[in-house]
């Protein structure tokens, strides 16, 4: 083997090792990010715990890749990919677990309770993000902290709402079936469209669901949420108050739309 061939082979080997190491590092970051998001979806988080988890999520997002957040179009693609990655980690309780947690509630009352809890949780995320931003305004916010904070808040809110969507399907006898990728894809699609999952449509994985029109729909919905979360950067505590209110209202609207759609589709099945 000539010296040139040996040098090229060595270079290729190093490039492969670097790529493998980078992929392993990204997988580890994704696992940590998924675990953080799953913890943030809990109903009974105290404000201090929520702020701590949101701060951890900011760190996870920083490690996952910060540069793309400075370009709006690339940021929406990046956030769409992050949502797709964390969706399989969202802990959706089955109907048996929900009945154990809320033994005295009928279907509609249970759905109302879950919507109220989710709205309270997303409001808490907005308040936590606003609190972090308030500290930053004391020492003026930097270009490094603002986009990451907004991305972290948006991803946390979406995860809480995905959990709500999945559990509303459980309540109304239309659980989302399939493997992790299939269920995550169906949750994302239902969240983007604010409709229940159509059981007649064959289940597909996250990659398929987010391929063209559905991906654009997800990115468009994320853009609206990301823009709404800009209120988090309001000076002092006004950002926290407004962000909390807007998050609460948006989550309640989403939950009510999904609940009405599921009730309607269940009635059609009964009539049929």
Helices and strands as residue ranges (DSSP letters): H 3-40, H 47-64, G 67-70, H 72-87, H 95-101, H 107-138, H 143-171, H 180-193, H 206-209, H 213-228, G 229-233, H 238-271
